[in-house]
Amino acid sequence: MTDKIAFQGRPGAYSHMACVSAFPKLEPLPCPSFADAFKAAESGKAEYAMIPIDNSIAGRVADIHHLLPRSKLSIVGEHFIPVHHCLLGVDGARISDIKTVYSHVHALPQCRKIIAELGLKPVVFEDTAGSAVKVAEMKDKAHGAIASELAAELYGLKILKKNIEDEKGNTTRFIILSKTARTPEKKKGEVYLTSLLFKVRNIPAALYKALGGFSTNGINILKLESYLEAGSFHSASFYCEFESHPDDVSFQHAMDELQFFAADIRMLGTYKAEREGRK
């Protein structure tokens, strides 16, 4: 068993911070892309992959819904971290000097207000920490980055302004992926989540009928997202998360009904809900 956990980005990225927070004894393994992080866990190069799936301001991380159906990994846990963005610049820079700001495609929408207020030109970069590296290398007072305090420390940048996210409570939810599926033993008092993928035909009430078993069995659906298969408008695929454990009778009845109306059902994993993150 490897002692590494893969993440997308460079040291100082929020995914790196999530790895350290959830698995302090594992070595974080930086990967250039989400696909590379998936591959690291699939190949055994890493025991886990720490992958962001939602942000409380910017919404879902779309790339993940492209990668999950093609992956053989299972979801074995979730983890939440608060995200406090900083505006970073090179030594000697002032806020008024910044004209262009770099950051990850998902971080820029979390800071729309200050970007508009300062009249900055936002530029999408590979990740937050990578944007800090780029700004440090350019050594130009007109260029800034949106990244973490840790990234500023690691790459020698000046923090021009802290907590620049649009809303307090900005939080990113991560899923923890593993090559080995692990269904936890059900314990009294714990809340368990199950994630799955399924397809429905493009016919009236197909989704309503597919999900009917969840309603009749009193199962709470927390997340339901659709996306089209490449090159097709005739059927939709759905990513679904709900509160239930496979040992529950209600779970089994809901699955029986789902199987009758849906196709290509793939269980992604059952895992314990993180109480603190869901408060």
HELIX and SHEET records of a PDB file:
HELIX    1   1 TYR A   14  ALA A   22  1                                   9    
HELIX    2   2 PHE A   34  SER A   43  1                                  10    
HELIX    3   3 ALA A   62  LEU A   67  1                                   6    
HELIX    4   4 LEU A   68  ARG A   70  5                                   3    
HELIX    5   5 ILE A   95  ASP A   97  5                                   3    
HELIX    6   6 LEU A  108  CYS A  111  5                                   4    
HELIX    7   7 ARG A  112  LEU A  118  1                                   7    
HELIX    8   8 THR A  128  MET A  138  1                                  11    
HELIX    9   9 GLU A  149  TYR A  155  1                                   7    
HELIX   10  10 ALA A  206  ALA A  210  1                                   5    
HELIX   11  11 GLY A  212  THR A  216  1                                   5    
HELIX   12  12 VAL A  249  PHE A  261  1                                  13    
HELIX   13  13 GLU A  276  ARG A  278  5                                   3    
SHEET    1   A 4 GLU A  27  CYS A  31  0                                        
SHEET    2   A 4 LYS A   4  GLN A   8  1                                        
SHEET    3   A 4 TYR A  48  ASN A  55  1                                        
SHEET    4   A 4 GLY A  59  ARG A  60 -1                                        
SHEET    1   B 5 GLU A  27  CYS A  31  0                                        
SHEET    2   B 5 LYS A   4  GLN A   8  1                                        
SHEET    3   B 5 TYR A  48  ASN A  55  1                                        
SHEET    4   B 5 THR A 171  SER A 178 -1                                        
SHEET    5   B 5 SER A  74  PRO A  82 -1                                        
SHEET    1   C 5 LYS A 121  PHE A 125  0                                        
SHEET    2   C 5 THR A 100  HIS A 104  1                                        
SHEET    3   C 5 HIS A 143  ALA A 147  1                                        
SHEET    4   C 5 CYS A  86  GLY A  89 -1                                        
SHEET    5   C 5 LYS A 158  LYS A 161 -1                                        
SHEET    1   D 4 ILE A 221  LEU A 228  0                                        
SHEET    2   D 4 SER A 235  GLU A 243 -1                                        
SHEET    3   D 4 TYR A 192  ARG A 201 -1                                        
SHEET    4   D 4 ALA A 263  LYS A 272 -1                                        
END                                                                             
